[in-house]
Amino acid sequence: MCPLRLIPKIFLFDEDELAPEVRAQRILNKGRLPALTRYIVDNPQDYVFSALTASVDGDIQFESITDSGVGMRAGQIRISMTARFLINDGQHRRAAIEQALKENPDLGEETIAVVFFHDAGLARCQQMFADLNRHAVRPPRSIGVLYDHRDHLATTVRLLAMKAPVFKGYVEMESSTLSQRSRKLFTLSSVYFATQALLNGLEITMEQSRELAEAYWSSIDSVIPEWGLVRRRELSASDVRRDYLHSHGIALHALGRVGNTLLRKSLSPRAWASTLKRLSFVDWSRSNTDWEGRALVGGRVSKSRHNLTLTTNYLRQHLKLELSDEERRAEEAYLRGDS
């Protein structure tokens, strides 16, 4: 366990200007640091970091507690002060710790676990980096939302998924993709991003957020009959996902965006429920050629930012809502055949 105040002083990482073949790890991505730093500073009592992994280029001596038995495996490591410590894994954590200490020096007495290896040269250090990251898999976004208790929006979305009639029992809580035979209509991550777009910029309480989101998605449910047919088991979820677009992430996200426009005008469901009824005239079937180039590219659903904008435009036009300047440019390019 190493005090945080010592981390920036003794652990080094390769200079950015070195060529990749003579570095022992990737270049520091400074864009990641603000979020990591803020995480430490905002959660000084319960932040969690995995261990740093470092190589020691210098003399190392281990002094065990006892000369025999299990005590031989425990003791102290003595490392020469002239030794060089090189981080093999954790350079972003190290840099974030350094910045966090500048904002809150009291964090210096906190500790972080460090795994030490005796430096056996550049090739070994590079191999260690490759091995440490070989099987690293980023968890699905859905399970990140499910387990995140710091993010108020994640809490709101979990409650929606578990209690709101439109979603209850039909949200995949762990995976961010649905198998062909899944009985779910939505993924938790798609509901999260759609609700994030819906509530973006609204200065309301967490309870108001949940109530507004549930009211909005219930209004959407009333103009998409297939969702109700799935709940009544008159249609299978897999058939709906195969034949229609409205349960896919790009459609939910677009619905969240247009909903945000309506909520900014009025937080009262009565004010925008009648407007949403116009969505009942949208042909959500994948066979509708209007979707090609918008939500579909070559017949396949596309989640790109550009396609999201064009899908949002299509819904705005049905709701008779104005397009933003960016949306108008994207629409004009689409109509000219530039996209």
VEXGUGU-553719 format. One record per residue (C-alpha): x, y, z; chain; residue number from 0. Coordinates in nm, 2 decimals, always signed. Layout:
! residues N
<site u="X" v="Y" w="Z" unit="A" pos="NUM"/>
...
This chain:
! residues 339
<site u="+0.00" v="+0.00" w="+0.00" unit="A" pos="0"/>
<site u="+0.15" v="+0.33" w="-0.11" unit="A" pos="1"/>
<site u="+0.05" v="+0.68" w="+0.02" unit="A" pos="2"/>
<site u="-0.10" v="+0.89" w="-0.26" unit="A" pos="3"/>
<site u="+0.13" v="+1.17" w="-0.19" unit="A" pos="4"/>
<site u="+0.43" v="+0.95" w="-0.30" unit="A" pos="5"/>
<site u="+0.27" v="+0.83" w="-0.62" unit="A" pos="6"/>
<site u="+0.36" v="+1.14" w="-0.84" unit="A" pos="7"/>
<site u="+0.71" v="+1.16" w="-0.68" unit="A" pos="8"/>
<site u="+0.84" v="+0.80" w="-0.73" unit="A" pos="9"/>
<site u="+0.64" v="+0.65" w="-1.02" unit="A" pos="10"/>
<site u="+0.73" v="+0.76" w="-1.37" unit="A" pos="11"/>
<site u="+0.59" v="+0.69" w="-1.71" unit="A" pos="12"/>
<site u="+0.77" v="+0.72" w="-2.05" unit="A" pos="13"/>
<site u="+0.79" v="+1.06" w="-2.21" unit="A" pos="14"/>
<site u="+0.53" v="+1.12" w="-2.48" unit="A" pos="15"/>
<site u="+0.78" v="+1.20" w="-2.75" unit="A" pos="16"/>
<site u="+0.94" v="+0.85" w="-2.75" unit="A" pos="17"/>
<site u="+0.85" v="+0.63" w="-3.04" unit="A" pos="18"/>
<site u="+0.60" v="+0.35" w="-2.96" unit="A" pos="19"/>
<site u="+0.86" v="+0.08" w="-3.01" unit="A" pos="20"/>
<site u="+1.08" v="+0.21" w="-2.73" unit="A" pos="21"/>
<site u="+0.80" v="+0.29" w="-2.48" unit="A" pos="22"/>
<site u="+0.67" v="+0.05" w="-2.22" unit="A" pos="23"/>
<site u="+0.31" v="+0.17" w="-2.24" unit="A" pos="24"/>
<site u="+0.07" v="+0.39" w="-2.44" unit="A" pos="25"/>
<site u="+0.08" v="+0.77" w="-2.45" unit="A" pos="26"/>
<site u="-0.11" v="+0.94" w="-2.17" unit="A" pos="27"/>
<site u="-0.45" v="+1.05" w="-2.29" unit="A" pos="28"/>
<site u="-0.50" v="+1.38" w="-2.11" unit="A" pos="29"/>
<site u="-0.86" v="+1.39" w="-2.21" unit="A" pos="30"/>
<site u="-0.93" v="+1.12" w="-1.96" unit="A" pos="31"/>
<site u="-0.78" v="+1.30" w="-1.66" unit="A" pos="32"/>
<site u="-1.05" v="+1.55" w="-1.57" unit="A" pos="33"/>
<site u="-1.32" v="+1.28" w="-1.52" unit="A" pos="34"/>
<site u="-1.08" v="+1.06" w="-1.32" unit="A" pos="35"/>
<site u="-0.96" v="+1.36" w="-1.11" unit="A" pos="36"/>
<site u="-1.31" v="+1.47" w="-1.04" unit="A" pos="37"/>
<site u="-1.41" v="+1.12" w="-0.94" unit="A" pos="38"/>
<site u="-1.14" v="+1.12" w="-0.67" unit="A" pos="39"/>
<site u="-1.20" v="+1.47" w="-0.54" unit="A" pos="40"/>
<site u="-1.58" v="+1.43" w="-0.53" unit="A" pos="41"/>
<site u="-1.57" v="+1.09" w="-0.35" unit="A" pos="42"/>
<site u="-1.27" v="+1.12" w="-0.11" unit="A" pos="43"/>
<site u="-1.42" v="+0.86" w="+0.13" unit="A" pos="44"/>
<site u="-1.53" v="+0.59" w="-0.11" unit="A" pos="45"/>
<site u="-1.35" v="+0.61" w="-0.44" unit="A" pos="46"/>
<site u="-1.22" v="+0.28" w="-0.57" unit="A" pos="47"/>
<site u="-0.91" v="+0.22" w="-0.79" unit="A" pos="48"/>
<site u="-0.75" v="-0.11" w="-0.88" unit="A" pos="49"/>
<site u="-0.38" v="-0.16" w="-0.81" unit="A" pos="50"/>
<site u="-0.11" v="+0.01" w="-1.00" unit="A" pos="51"/>
<site u="+0.15" v="-0.22" w="-1.16" unit="A" pos="52"/>
<site u="+0.51" v="-0.10" w="-1.17" unit="A" pos="53"/>
<site u="+0.85" v="-0.23" w="-1.26" unit="A" pos="54"/>
<site u="+1.15" v="-0.15" w="-1.04" unit="A" pos="55"/>
<site u="+1.48" v="-0.09" w="-1.21" unit="A" pos="56"/>
<site u="+1.73" v="-0.12" w="-0.92" unit="A" pos="57"/>
<site u="+1.83" v="-0.33" w="-0.63" unit="A" pos="58"/>
<site u="+1.55" v="-0.50" w="-0.43" unit="A" pos="59"/>
<site u="+1.58" v="-0.69" w="-0.10" unit="A" pos="60"/>
<site u="+1.31" v="-0.87" w="+0.08" unit="A" pos="61"/>
<site u="+1.32" v="-0.93" w="+0.45" unit="A" pos="62"/>
<site u="+1.07" v="-1.19" w="+0.58" unit="A" pos="63"/>
<site u="+0.91" v="-1.18" w="+0.92" unit="A" pos="64"/>
<site u="+1.04" v="-1.53" w="+1.01" unit="A" pos="65"/>
<site u="+1.29" v="-1.77" w="+0.88" unit="A" pos="66"/>
<site u="+1.04" v="-2.05" w="+0.83" unit="A" pos="67"/>
<site u="+0.67" v="-2.12" w="+0.80" unit="A" pos="68"/>
<site u="+0.41" v="-1.89" w="+0.65" unit="A" pos="69"/>
<site u="+0.60" v="-1.59" w="+0.79" unit="A" pos="70"/>
<site u="+0.86" v="-1.63" w="+0.52" unit="A" pos="71"/>
<site u="+0.60" v="-1.50" w="+0.27" unit="A" pos="72"/>
<site u="+0.54" v="-1.18" w="+0.46" unit="A" pos="73"/>
<site u="+0.78" v="-0.90" w="+0.54" unit="A" pos="74"/>
<site u="+0.93" v="-0.58" w="+0.40" unit="A" pos="75"/>
<site u="+1.07" v="-0.49" w="+0.07" unit="A" pos="76"/>
<site u="+1.37" v="-0.26" w="+0.07" unit="A" pos="77"/>
<site u="+1.44" v="-0.07" w="-0.26" unit="A" pos="78"/>
<site u="+1.73" v="+0.15" w="-0.33" unit="A" pos="79"/>
<site u="+1.64" v="+0.52" w="-0.35" unit="A" pos="80"/>
<site u="+1.84" v="+0.53" w="-0.68" unit="A" pos="81"/>
<site u="+1.60" v="+0.28" w="-0.83" unit="A" pos="82"/>
<site u="+1.37" v="+0.38" w="-1.11" unit="A" pos="83"/>
<site u="+1.00" v="+0.30" w="-1.09" unit="A" pos="84"/>
<site u="+0.81" v="+0.26" w="-1.42" unit="A" pos="85"/>
<site u="+0.44" v="+0.22" w="-1.43" unit="A" pos="86"/>
<site u="+0.33" v="-0.06" w="-1.65" unit="A" pos="87"/>
<site u="-0.04" v="-0.02" w="-1.59" unit="A" pos="88"/>
<site u="-0.21" v="+0.27" w="-1.43" unit="A" pos="89"/>
<site u="-0.05" v="+0.58" w="-1.57" unit="A" pos="90"/>
<site u="-0.39" v="+0.76" w="-1.60" unit="A" pos="91"/>
<site u="-0.47" v="+0.68" w="-1.24" unit="A" pos="92"/>
<site u="-0.12" v="+0.81" w="-1.14" unit="A" pos="93"/>
<site u="-0.17" v="+1.14" w="-1.33" unit="A" pos="94"/>
<site u="-0.53" v="+1.18" w="-1.19" unit="A" pos="95"/>
<site u="-0.40" v="+1.13" w="-0.84" unit="A" pos="96"/>
<site u="-0.14" v="+1.40" w="-0.90" unit="A" pos="97"/>
<site u="-0.40" v="+1.65" w="-1.01" unit="A" pos="98"/>
<site u="-0.64" v="+1.55" w="-0.73" unit="A" pos="99"/>
<site u="-0.37" v="+1.61" w="-0.47" unit="A" pos="100"/>
<site u="-0.34" v="+1.97" w="-0.60" unit="A" pos="101"/>
<site u="-0.71" v="+2.03" w="-0.53" unit="A" pos="102"/>
<site u="-0.72" v="+1.84" w="-0.20" unit="A" pos="103"/>
<site u="-0.38" v="+1.78" w="-0.04" unit="A" pos="104"/>
<site u="-0.55" v="+1.59" w="+0.25" unit="A" pos="105"/>
<site u="-0.59" v="+1.30" w="+0.01" unit="A" pos="106"/>
<site u="-0.21" v="+1.25" w="+0.04" unit="A" pos="107"/>
<site u="-0.26" v="+1.02" w="+0.34" unit="A" pos="108"/>
<site u="-0.49" v="+0.78" w="+0.14" unit="A" pos="109"/>
<site u="-0.32" v="+0.47" w="+0.00" unit="A" pos="110"/>
<site u="-0.34" v="+0.27" w="-0.32" unit="A" pos="111"/>
<site u="-0.22" v="-0.09" w="-0.38" unit="A" pos="112"/>
<site u="+0.08" v="-0.14" w="-0.60" unit="A" pos="113"/>
<site u="+0.21" v="-0.46" w="-0.75" unit="A" pos="114"/>
<site u="+0.59" v="-0.45" w="-0.81" unit="A" pos="115"/>
<site u="+0.79" v="-0.65" w="-1.06" unit="A" pos="116"/>
<site u="+1.16" v="-0.65" w="-1.09" unit="A" pos="117"/>
<site u="+1.25" v="-0.47" w="-1.42" unit="A" pos="118"/>
<site u="+1.39" v="-0.72" w="-1.67" unit="A" pos="119"/>
<site u="+1.43" v="-0.47" w="-1.96" unit="A" pos="120"/>
<site u="+1.21" v="-0.30" w="-2.21" unit="A" pos="121"/>
<site u="+1.09" v="-0.61" w="-2.39" unit="A" pos="122"/>
<site u="+0.97" v="-0.76" w="-2.06" unit="A" pos="123"/>
<site u="+0.79" v="-0.43" w="-1.96" unit="A" pos="124"/>
<site u="+0.62" v="-0.41" w="-2.30" unit="A" pos="125"/>
<site u="+0.51" v="-0.78" w="-2.27" unit="A" pos="126"/>
<site u="+0.37" v="-0.70" w="-1.92" unit="A" pos="127"/>
<site u="+0.16" v="-0.42" w="-2.06" unit="A" pos="128"/>
<site u="+0.03" v="-0.64" w="-2.34" unit="A" pos="129"/>
<site u="-0.05" v="-0.92" w="-2.10" unit="A" pos="130"/>
<site u="-0.22" v="-0.69" w="-1.85" unit="A" pos="131"/>
<site u="-0.45" v="-0.55" w="-2.12" unit="A" pos="132"/>
<site u="-0.48" v="-0.86" w="-2.33" unit="A" pos="133"/>
<site u="-0.81" v="-0.98" w="-2.18" unit="A" pos="134"/>
<site u="-0.94" v="-0.65" w="-2.05" unit="A" pos="135"/>
<site u="-1.31" v="-0.61" w="-2.15" unit="A" pos="136"/>
<site u="-1.51" v="-0.30" w="-2.09" unit="A" pos="137"/>
<site u="-1.83" v="-0.40" w="-1.92" unit="A" pos="138"/>
<site u="-2.16" v="-0.35" w="-2.11" unit="A" pos="139"/>
<site u="-2.30" v="+0.00" w="-2.06" unit="A" pos="140"/>
<site u="-2.63" v="-0.15" w="-1.93" unit="A" pos="141"/>
<site u="-2.46" v="-0.31" w="-1.63" unit="A" pos="142"/>
<site u="-2.27" v="+0.01" w="-1.57" unit="A" pos="143"/>
<site u="-2.60" v="+0.19" w="-1.54" unit="A" pos="144"/>
<site u="-2.75" v="-0.09" w="-1.33" unit="A" pos="145"/>
<site u="-2.46" v="-0.07" w="-1.07" unit="A" pos="146"/>
<site u="-2.40" v="+0.30" w="-1.07" unit="A" pos="147"/>
<site u="-2.54" v="+0.46" w="-0.75" unit="A" pos="148"/>
<site u="-2.36" v="+0.79" w="-0.79" unit="A" pos="149"/>
<site u="-2.53" v="+0.90" w="-1.10" unit="A" pos="150"/>
<site u="-2.88" v="+1.03" w="-1.02" unit="A" pos="151"/>
<site u="-2.99" v="+0.97" w="-1.38" unit="A" pos="152"/>
<site u="-2.89" v="+0.61" w="-1.36" unit="A" pos="153"/>
<site u="-3.10" v="+0.57" w="-1.04" unit="A" pos="154"/>
<site u="-3.40" v="+0.74" w="-1.22" unit="A" pos="155"/>
<site u="-3.36" v="+0.50" w="-1.52" unit="A" pos="156"/>
<site u="-3.34" v="+0.19" w="-1.30" unit="A" pos="157"/>
<site u="-3.66" v="+0.29" w="-1.13" unit="A" pos="158"/>
<site u="-3.82" v="+0.34" w="-1.47" unit="A" pos="159"/>
<site u="-3.71" v="+0.00" w="-1.59" unit="A" pos="160"/>
<site u="-3.83" v="-0.17" w="-1.28" unit="A" pos="161"/>
<site u="-4.16" v="+0.01" w="-1.21" unit="A" pos="162"/>
<site u="-4.29" v="+0.21" w="-1.51" unit="A" pos="163"/>
<site u="-4.56" v="+0.00" w="-1.68" unit="A" pos="164"/>
<site u="-4.42" v="+0.08" w="-2.03" unit="A" pos="165"/>
<site u="-4.08" v="-0.08" w="-1.94" unit="A" pos="166"/>
<site u="-4.14" v="-0.32" w="-1.64" unit="A" pos="167"/>
<site u="-4.03" v="-0.67" w="-1.74" unit="A" pos="168"/>
<site u="-3.92" v="-0.57" w="-2.09" unit="A" pos="169"/>
<site u="-3.58" v="-0.41" w="-2.03" unit="A" pos="170"/>
<site u="-3.25" v="-0.61" w="-2.05" unit="A" pos="171"/>
<site u="-3.07" v="-0.49" w="-1.74" unit="A" pos="172"/>
<site u="-2.73" v="-0.64" w="-1.80" unit="A" pos="173"/>
<site u="-2.64" v="-0.67" w="-2.17" unit="A" pos="174"/>
<site u="-2.63" v="-0.37" w="-2.41" unit="A" pos="175"/>
<site u="-2.74" v="-0.59" w="-2.70" unit="A" pos="176"/>
<site u="-3.04" v="-0.82" w="-2.74" unit="A" pos="177"/>
<site u="-3.02" v="-1.17" w="-2.87" unit="A" pos="178"/>
<site u="-3.25" v="-1.27" w="-3.16" unit="A" pos="179"/>
<site u="-3.47" v="-1.47" w="-2.92" unit="A" pos="180"/>
<site u="-3.47" v="-1.23" w="-2.63" unit="A" pos="181"/>
<site u="-3.81" v="-1.16" w="-2.48" unit="A" pos="182"/>
<site u="-3.70" v="-0.80" w="-2.40" unit="A" pos="183"/>
<site u="-3.79" v="-0.50" w="-2.60" unit="A" pos="184"/>
<site u="-3.52" v="-0.25" w="-2.48" unit="A" pos="185"/>
<site u="-3.18" v="-0.24" w="-2.32" unit="A" pos="186"/>
<site u="-3.11" v="-0.05" w="-2.00" unit="A" pos="187"/>
<site u="-2.84" v="+0.15" w="-2.18" unit="A" pos="188"/>
<site u="-3.08" v="+0.26" w="-2.46" unit="A" pos="189"/>
<site u="-3.34" v="+0.37" w="-2.20" unit="A" pos="190"/>
<site u="-3.06" v="+0.56" w="-2.02" unit="A" pos="191"/>
<site u="-2.94" v="+0.75" w="-2.32" unit="A" pos="192"/>
<site u="-3.29" v="+0.83" w="-2.44" unit="A" pos="193"/>
<site u="-3.39" v="+0.96" w="-2.10" unit="A" pos="194"/>
<site u="-3.07" v="+1.15" w="-2.07" unit="A" pos="195"/>
<site u="-3.16" v="+1.33" w="-2.40" unit="A" pos="196"/>
<site u="-3.52" v="+1.38" w="-2.27" unit="A" pos="197"/>
<site u="-3.41" v="+1.55" w="-1.94" unit="A" pos="198"/>
<site u="-3.11" v="+1.73" w="-2.08" unit="A" pos="199"/>
<site u="-3.08" v="+2.09" w="-1.94" unit="A" pos="200"/>
<site u="-3.39" v="+2.07" w="-1.73" unit="A" pos="201"/>
<site u="-3.34" v="+2.22" w="-1.38" unit="A" pos="202"/>
<site u="-3.57" v="+1.98" w="-1.19" unit="A" pos="203"/>
<site u="-3.54" v="+1.75" w="-0.89" unit="A" pos="204"/>
<site u="-3.46" v="+1.38" w="-0.91" unit="A" pos="205"/>
<site u="-3.82" v="+1.30" w="-0.81" unit="A" pos="206"/>
<site u="-3.96" v="+1.54" w="-1.08" unit="A" pos="207"/>
<site u="-3.72" v="+1.37" w="-1.33" unit="A" pos="208"/>
<site u="-3.86" v="+1.03" w="-1.26" unit="A" pos="209"/>
<site u="-4.22" v="+1.15" w="-1.28" unit="A" pos="210"/>
<site u="-4.17" v="+1.35" w="-1.60" unit="A" pos="211"/>
<site u="-3.98" v="+1.07" w="-1.77" unit="A" pos="212"/>
<site u="-4.25" v="+0.81" w="-1.68" unit="A" pos="213"/>
<site u="-4.52" v="+1.04" w="-1.80" unit="A" pos="214"/>
<site u="-4.34" v="+1.11" w="-2.13" unit="A" pos="215"/>
<site u="-4.26" v="+0.74" w="-2.20" unit="A" pos="216"/>
<site u="-4.62" v="+0.65" w="-2.11" unit="A" pos="217"/>
<site u="-4.74" v="+0.90" w="-2.37" unit="A" pos="218"/>
<site u="-4.51" v="+0.75" w="-2.63" unit="A" pos="219"/>
<site u="-4.64" v="+0.41" w="-2.54" unit="A" pos="220"/>
<site u="-4.99" v="+0.52" w="-2.62" unit="A" pos="221"/>
<site u="-4.90" v="+0.60" w="-2.98" unit="A" pos="222"/>
<site u="-4.69" v="+0.29" w="-3.04" unit="A" pos="223"/>
<site u="-4.94" v="+0.00" w="-3.02" unit="A" pos="224"/>
<site u="-4.69" v="-0.27" w="-3.08" unit="A" pos="225"/>
<site u="-4.53" v="-0.22" w="-2.73" unit="A" pos="226"/>
<site u="-4.87" v="-0.29" w="-2.57" unit="A" pos="227"/>
<site u="-4.92" v="-0.59" w="-2.79" unit="A" pos="228"/>
<site u="-4.60" v="-0.74" w="-2.66" unit="A" pos="229"/>
<site u="-4.70" v="-0.68" w="-2.30" unit="A" pos="230"/>
<site u="-5.03" v="-0.85" w="-2.37" unit="A" pos="231"/>
<site u="-4.84" v="-1.13" w="-2.54" unit="A" pos="232"/>
<site u="-5.02" v="-1.08" w="-2.87" unit="A" pos="233"/>
<site u="-4.68" v="-1.01" w="-3.04" unit="A" pos="234"/>
<site u="-4.34" v="-1.14" w="-2.96" unit="A" pos="235"/>
<site u="-4.06" v="-0.90" w="-2.87" unit="A" pos="236"/>
<site u="-3.83" v="-1.05" w="-3.12" unit="A" pos="237"/>
<site u="-4.09" v="-1.00" w="-3.40" unit="A" pos="238"/>
<site u="-4.13" v="-0.64" w="-3.30" unit="A" pos="239"/>
<site u="-3.76" v="-0.57" w="-3.30" unit="A" pos="240"/>
<site u="-3.72" v="-0.75" w="-3.63" unit="A" pos="241"/>
<site u="-4.00" v="-0.56" w="-3.81" unit="A" pos="242"/>
<site u="-4.01" v="-0.22" w="-3.64" unit="A" pos="243"/>
<site u="-3.76" v="+0.05" w="-3.54" unit="A" pos="244"/>
<site u="-3.93" v="+0.20" w="-3.24" unit="A" pos="245"/>
<site u="-3.77" v="-0.02" w="-2.97" unit="A" pos="246"/>
<site u="-3.42" v="+0.02" w="-3.11" unit="A" pos="247"/>
<site u="-3.18" v="+0.26" w="-2.93" unit="A" pos="248"/>
<site u="-3.16" v="+0.51" w="-3.22" unit="A" pos="249"/>
<site u="-3.54" v="+0.55" w="-3.22" unit="A" pos="250"/>
<site u="-3.56" v="+0.58" w="-2.84" unit="A" pos="251"/>
<site u="-3.28" v="+0.84" w="-2.84" unit="A" pos="252"/>
<site u="-3.45" v="+1.04" w="-3.11" unit="A" pos="253"/>
<site u="-3.78" v="+1.03" w="-2.92" unit="A" pos="254"/>
<site u="-3.59" v="+1.16" w="-2.62" unit="A" pos="255"/>
<site u="-3.45" v="+1.45" w="-2.82" unit="A" pos="256"/>
<site u="-3.79" v="+1.56" w="-2.95" unit="A" pos="257"/>
<site u="-3.93" v="+1.51" w="-2.60" unit="A" pos="258"/>
<site u="-3.67" v="+1.75" w="-2.46" unit="A" pos="259"/>
<site u="-3.80" v="+2.02" w="-2.70" unit="A" pos="260"/>
<site u="-4.15" v="+1.97" w="-2.57" unit="A" pos="261"/>
<site u="-4.05" v="+1.96" w="-2.20" unit="A" pos="262"/>
<site u="-3.85" v="+2.28" w="-2.24" unit="A" pos="263"/>
<site u="-4.17" v="+2.45" w="-2.35" unit="A" pos="264"/>
<site u="-4.39" v="+2.31" w="-2.07" unit="A" pos="265"/>
<site u="-4.34" v="+2.05" w="-1.80" unit="A" pos="266"/>
<site u="-4.71" v="+1.97" w="-1.80" unit="A" pos="267"/>
<site u="-4.80" v="+1.64" w="-1.98" unit="A" pos="268"/>
<site u="-5.13" v="+1.80" w="-2.09" unit="A" pos="269"/>
<site u="-4.93" v="+2.06" w="-2.29" unit="A" pos="270"/>
<site u="-4.74" v="+1.81" w="-2.50" unit="A" pos="271"/>
<site u="-4.95" v="+1.49" w="-2.50" unit="A" pos="272"/>
<site u="-5.17" v="+1.61" w="-2.78" unit="A" pos="273"/>
<site u="-4.86" v="+1.69" w="-2.99" unit="A" pos="274"/>
<site u="-4.72" v="+1.34" w="-2.94" unit="A" pos="275"/>
<site u="-5.04" v="+1.19" w="-3.08" unit="A" pos="276"/>
<site u="-4.91" v="+1.29" w="-3.43" unit="A" pos="277"/>
<site u="-4.65" v="+1.02" w="-3.38" unit="A" pos="278"/>
<site u="-4.93" v="+0.76" w="-3.44" unit="A" pos="279"/>
<site u="-4.90" v="+0.85" w="-3.81" unit="A" pos="280"/>
<site u="-4.53" v="+0.75" w="-3.82" unit="A" pos="281"/>
<site u="-4.47" v="+0.43" w="-4.01" unit="A" pos="282"/>
<site u="-4.21" v="+0.26" w="-3.79" unit="A" pos="283"/>
<site u="-4.18" v="-0.06" w="-4.00" unit="A" pos="284"/>
<site u="-3.84" v="-0.13" w="-4.13" unit="A" pos="285"/>
<site u="-3.99" v="-0.17" w="-4.48" unit="A" pos="286"/>
<site u="-4.07" v="+0.20" w="-4.48" unit="A" pos="287"/>
<site u="-3.82" v="+0.34" w="-4.73" unit="A" pos="288"/>
<site u="-3.82" v="+0.67" w="-4.55" unit="A" pos="289"/>
<site u="-3.59" v="+0.52" w="-4.29" unit="A" pos="290"/>
<site u="-3.31" v="+0.44" w="-4.54" unit="A" pos="291"/>
<site u="-3.03" v="+0.68" w="-4.50" unit="A" pos="292"/>
<site u="-3.18" v="+0.80" w="-4.17" unit="A" pos="293"/>
<site u="-3.21" v="+0.52" w="-3.91" unit="A" pos="294"/>
<site u="-3.10" v="+0.25" w="-4.17" unit="A" pos="295"/>
<site u="-2.80" v="+0.22" w="-4.39" unit="A" pos="296"/>
<site u="-2.82" v="-0.06" w="-4.63" unit="A" pos="297"/>
<site u="-3.11" v="-0.20" w="-4.44" unit="A" pos="298"/>
<site u="-2.92" v="-0.22" w="-4.11" unit="A" pos="299"/>
<site u="-2.98" v="+0.00" w="-3.81" unit="A" pos="300"/>
<site u="-2.71" v="+0.27" w="-3.78" unit="A" pos="301"/>
<site u="-2.64" v="+0.44" w="-3.44" unit="A" pos="302"/>
<site u="-2.41" v="+0.71" w="-3.57" unit="A" pos="303"/>
<site u="-2.45" v="+1.07" w="-3.46" unit="A" pos="304"/>
<site u="-2.54" v="+1.17" w="-3.82" unit="A" pos="305"/>
<site u="-2.81" v="+0.90" w="-3.85" unit="A" pos="306"/>
<site u="-2.94" v="+1.00" w="-3.50" unit="A" pos="307"/>
<site u="-2.98" v="+1.36" w="-3.62" unit="A" pos="308"/>
<site u="-3.16" v="+1.25" w="-3.94" unit="A" pos="309"/>
<site u="-3.39" v="+1.02" w="-3.74" unit="A" pos="310"/>
<site u="-3.47" v="+1.30" w="-3.50" unit="A" pos="311"/>
<site u="-3.54" v="+1.53" w="-3.79" unit="A" pos="312"/>
<site u="-3.80" v="+1.29" w="-3.93" unit="A" pos="313"/>
<site u="-3.98" v="+1.28" w="-3.60" unit="A" pos="314"/>
<site u="-3.96" v="+1.66" w="-3.56" unit="A" pos="315"/>
<site u="-4.13" v="+1.70" w="-3.90" unit="A" pos="316"/>
<site u="-4.41" v="+1.47" w="-3.80" unit="A" pos="317"/>
<site u="-4.46" v="+1.67" w="-3.48" unit="A" pos="318"/>
<site u="-4.43" v="+2.00" w="-3.67" unit="A" pos="319"/>
<site u="-4.13" v="+2.11" w="-3.46" unit="A" pos="320"/>
<site u="-3.85" v="+2.34" w="-3.58" unit="A" pos="321"/>
<site u="-3.51" v="+2.20" w="-3.67" unit="A" pos="322"/>
<site u="-3.20" v="+2.35" w="-3.52" unit="A" pos="323"/>
<site u="-2.93" v="+2.50" w="-3.75" unit="A" pos="324"/>
<site u="-2.73" v="+2.18" w="-3.72" unit="A" pos="325"/>
<site u="-3.03" v="+1.96" w="-3.79" unit="A" pos="326"/>
<site u="-3.13" v="+2.18" w="-4.09" unit="A" pos="327"/>
<site u="-2.79" v="+2.15" w="-4.24" unit="A" pos="328"/>
<site u="-2.79" v="+1.77" w="-4.20" unit="A" pos="329"/>
<site u="-3.14" v="+1.75" w="-4.35" unit="A" pos="330"/>
<site u="-3.05" v="+1.96" w="-4.65" unit="A" pos="331"/>
<site u="-2.74" v="+1.75" w="-4.71" unit="A" pos="332"/>
<site u="-2.96" v="+1.43" w="-4.69" unit="A" pos="333"/>
<site u="-3.21" v="+1.57" w="-4.94" unit="A" pos="334"/>
<site u="-2.93" v="+1.66" w="-5.18" unit="A" pos="335"/>
<site u="-2.81" v="+1.30" w="-5.15" unit="A" pos="336"/>
<site u="-2.48" v="+1.40" w="-4.99" unit="A" pos="337"/>
<site u="-2.52" v="+1.15" w="-4.71" unit="A" pos="338"/>
